[in-house]
Amino acid sequence: MRFRALVFATLSTTAAWLAMTAVHELGHVLTARLSGGRVMHVELPPRGLGHTQVSRNPHPRLVAWGGPLGGSLMGLAPLIFLRRSEVARWLARFFGGFCLIANGAYVGVGAFLGDPNGADDAHELLRHGAPLWQLALFGLATGTAGLGVWHRLGPAIGFIRASSLAGPRTFAALAALIVALLALGWL
């Protein structure tokens, strides 16, 4: 049972990381396009952080916020749609909480760490006039909300219970999602 939970946790976390990176970058892409920017290139590496390169960016602060805000909100979208089974609800909550925590930490903690000349969203926001308190408040609010979503998953984030409910199709679907997201990143 523990091995099954470990495999399920590994698949769930890997899929959540790759999908969170994709929706975060999609947030930048949508915001850039809607604000008159031109997206030149999007990187979705299997490890590390993604990057969206925008040329002709009339609203750089808006585009910089688009990733963390869009990534957080799009990460919560499955909570609305996935109500069919207990495992689907668990996956939706896990992913939603993951997106909130990851985006909150990336902006909130990232504002205080790292290279001030770096291309990360926090320093991009600071360079374009966003006050530090906004980044800290965003990190605190989304991180707290993400932990609240995860709290509803149960002890140990519910991996053991969810893995016992997950059938072979769930394991296969998570593996297929990982392969699809890796393929998207390599494109």
N, C-alpha and C positions, 0 to 999 in steps of 0.2 A: 504493500500500500504506500509506503513512504517513497519507493522508487517511482511509482506512478505519479505521485504528487510532485516529485522533483522534476520529472519530465514535463508534466503539465505546467509547472511554474516556469521552467526554462522556455518552453514554447510560448506561453502567454506573455512573458516579459519581453522576449525577443520580438514577437509580433507587435506588442504595444510600443516598444522603442521605435521600430521601423515605421509603423503607422503614425506615431506621434510626430516623427520627423517629417513625414510626408504631408500631414495636415498643417503643420507649422509652416512649411515652405509654401504650401498652397495658399495659406493666409497672406503671405508676402506677395505671391503671384496675383491673386485676386485684387488685393488692395492696390498694387502697382497698376494693374490694367484699368481698374475703375477710376483711378486718380490721374490717368493720362500718362503713366510711365510705360516704358518698353522693357519687357523682360528679355534679357540676353541669354541667360544660362541659369539652370537650377542644378545643384549638386545634392544628391542623396546618398552619402557614403554609408556602407554597412556598419561602420563604427564611427563614432565622432558626431560632429554636428553638420547639418546641411547648410547650404548657402544659396541665396538667390541673388544673382547679379542683375541690377536694373540700370539701364541706360536711359537718359532723358527722364529723370525722376523729379517731377515738379513738387512732390510732397514727400520728401525723404523721411520725415518724422512719422507721418501717417503710415507709410510703407513699412517702416521699422516696427511700429506697433501692430501692424497687420499680422505678423507671424505669431507672436505670443497671444494676442487676442483671438485671432482666427483659429489658431491651434487649440486654444482652450475651449472655445465654443463648439468647434467642429468635433472635438474629442467627446463632448457631451451629447452630441446628436444621436449616437446609437442608443442612449437611454430612452429616447422617445420611441424608437422603432423596434428594438429587440425585446419583446415581451413574451415571446413564444414559449420559452423553456427557462427553467431555473439556471441552467448553465449559460444560456444566452444573456440572461439578465446579469449574471455574475461577470461575464466577459465585458459587457457594456459598462458596468460599474467600475471594473478594474481599469479598463481603458480610459474612461472619463476621469477617474481619480489620477491616473498616471499622467494624462495630458495636463491637468491642472497643476500637479506638483512639479512636473518637469518644466513647464513654461514659467511657473512662478519662481522656481529656483534659478532658472536661466537668466531671468531679468532681475529679480530681486537680489539674489546673491551676486550675480554677474556684475552688477553695478559697482560693487565694492572690491571685486577681485579681477584679476586678469590685466591685460595690456590696455591702457587707456586709448592707445592708437589702433586697437584691434578692430576686426570687422564684426564682432559679436553685436547682437541687437542692443544690449544694455549700453555699450559705449557709443554705438551709432545714435541711440536716442539722446544720450547726454551731449554728444557733439552737436546735435541739431536742436538743442534748447530744452529738452525735457528735464524738469527738475528731479533731482535725486529722490525726493520724497515720493514722487509718483511711482517710480520704479520699485522702491521699497514697499509702498502700499500695495501695488499690484502683486508683488511676490508674496507678501503676507496674506493677502485676501485669497489668491488662487491656491497657494499652498495649504492654507487652513481649510478651504473648501474641498480640495482634493483629499486631504486626510479625513474630512467628514464623510466623503463618499466612500472611501476605503474602510472607514470604521464600520459601515453597514455590511461589509463582507464577512465579518466574523473574525475569530482568532486566527493569527498567522495569515491575515488577509484572505482567509478562506480557501487557500490552495488545496488543503487536504479534502475538505468537503466537496469543493467544485470538481476536483479530479476524480472523486468517487462517482460523481453524477455524469461526468463526461464519458461519452462512448467513443468508439474508434473513429467515428465520423468527425467528432469535434477535434480529436488529435490530428486527423488528416487535414481538416480545414485550416487549423492553425499552421501546420507545416506548409500547406499550399499558399496561404497568405504570406508567410515568410519568403517563400520562393518568389512569389509574384512581386513583392515589394523590393526584394534584392534585384530582380530583373529590371524593375522600373528604375532603380538607382543606377544600374549599369547602362541604361539607355541614355 
